[in-house]
């Protein structure tokens, strides 16, 4: 339980934002929340948060956290008409936890600094269930003194909070993580479909794999979903494509070859084209199973 007296704002209460803000509420923090669809703040209000009508109402907060989906959304809620910097009061520090490009991050950082607010880029690794259980990891970048100021709050959200550099390094670190996640899932569904095609039950193969040194906590936690083909979204195929767009764009600008990631990108695109856009990205299994002729799939 926190003993510091501070006011926190949370902008963006979708699945991830709500889970992260909930951690702060449970830690005893005073949290004000805003979301474009106001009804999505109701569960947090029921837990003790205060809902505000306008983004600018968060300007009186010591620290405002942001979790939105795209670079355009981030630009709008910070710099747009009625955005966080448009009010008479600006928060002391803005912490953006979204997954966006380094260029987008640098732009909003400059705007925040010009308006007198400190800015920390702090994307998070972990789905809403992982966040709620306290297993998330945050990688942050920006001035070291800003990170140290915010660090106690970050550690109420996540089990790990790492400072990666003084500028936009955390953005690329998060994109690298999500590129790896997409490549890992594609590898998982490929070997699973091969074992199945050879006559091994999917559940048996995944139980065996989960017991080997090649497994991870993530694979073990998602095994039940893969066995049941439950694609309830934790992270959609469309959002994964967005991160691959950003990650492969960064690789091109840095002249880094990414042959495996480039191939997986095309498979993600194919999954979206076959109707899996809004499904959990583990639904890449369905695309693979169709290609392996594993039987009729919906």
Rosetta blueprint (number, residue, H / E / L):
1 X L
2 X L
3 X L
4 X L
5 X L
6 X L
7 X E
8 X E
9 X E
10 X E
11 X E
12 X L
13 X L
14 X L
15 X H
16 X H
17 X H
18 X H
19 X H
20 X H
21 X H
22 X H
23 X H
24 X H
25 X H
26 X H
27 X L
28 X L
29 X L
30 X E
31 X E
32 X E
33 X E
34 X E
35 X L
36 X L
37 X L
38 X H
39 X H
40 X H
41 X H
42 X H
43 X H
44 X H
45 X H
46 X H
47 X L
48 X L
49 X L
50 X E
51 X E
52 X L
53 X L
54 X L
55 X H
56 X H
57 X H
58 X H
59 X H
60 X H
61 X L
62 X L
63 X E
64 X E
65 X E
66 X E
67 X L
68 X L
69 X L
70 X L
71 X H
72 X H
73 X H
74 X H
75 X H
76 X H
77 X H
78 X H
79 X H
80 X L
81 X L
82 X L
83 X L
84 X L
85 X L
86 X L
87 X L
88 X L
89 X L
90 X L
91 X L
92 X L
93 X E
94 X E
95 X E
96 X E
97 X L
98 X L
99 X L
100 X L
101 X L
102 X H
103 X H
104 X H
105 X H
106 X H
107 X H
108 X H
109 X H
110 X H
111 X H
112 X H
113 X H
114 X H
115 X L
116 X L
117 X L
118 X E
119 X E
120 X E
121 X E
122 X L
123 X L
124 X E
125 X E
126 X L
127 X L
128 X H
129 X H
130 X H
131 X H
132 X H
133 X L
134 X L
135 X L
136 X L
137 X E
138 X E
139 X E
140 X E
141 X E
142 X L
143 X L
144 X H
145 X H
146 X H
147 X H
148 X H
149 X H
150 X H
151 X H
152 X H
153 X H
154 X H
155 X H
156 X H
157 X H
158 X L
159 X L
160 X E
161 X E
162 X E
163 X E
164 X E
165 X E
166 X L
167 X L
168 X L
169 X H
170 X H
171 X H
172 X H
173 X H
174 X H
175 X H
176 X H
177 X H
178 X H
179 X H
180 X H
181 X H
182 X H
183 X H
184 X H
185 X H
186 X H
187 X H
188 X H
189 X H
190 X H
191 X H
192 X H
193 X H
194 X H
195 X H
196 X H
197 X H
198 X L
199 X L
200 X L
201 X L
202 X H
203 X H
204 X H
205 X H
206 X H
207 X H
208 X H
209 X H
210 X H
211 X L
212 X L
213 X L
214 X L
215 X L
216 X L
217 X H
218 X H
219 X H
220 X H
221 X H
222 X H
223 X H
224 X H
225 X H
226 X H
227 X H
228 X H
229 X L
230 X L
231 X L
232 X L
233 X L
234 X L
235 X L
236 X E
237 X H
238 X H
239 X H
240 X H
241 X H
242 X H
243 X H
244 X H
245 X H
246 X H
247 X H
248 X H
249 X H
250 X H
251 X H
252 X H
253 X H
254 X L
255 X L
256 X L
257 X L
258 X L
259 X H
260 X H
261 X H
262 X H
263 X H
264 X H
265 X H
266 X H
267 X H
268 X H
269 X H
270 X H
271 X H
272 X H
273 X H
274 X H
275 X H
276 X H
277 X L
278 X L
279 X L
280 X E
281 X H
282 X H
283 X H
284 X H
285 X H
286 X H
287 X H
288 X H
289 X H
290 X H
291 X H
292 X L
293 X L
294 X L
295 X L
296 X L
297 X L
298 X L
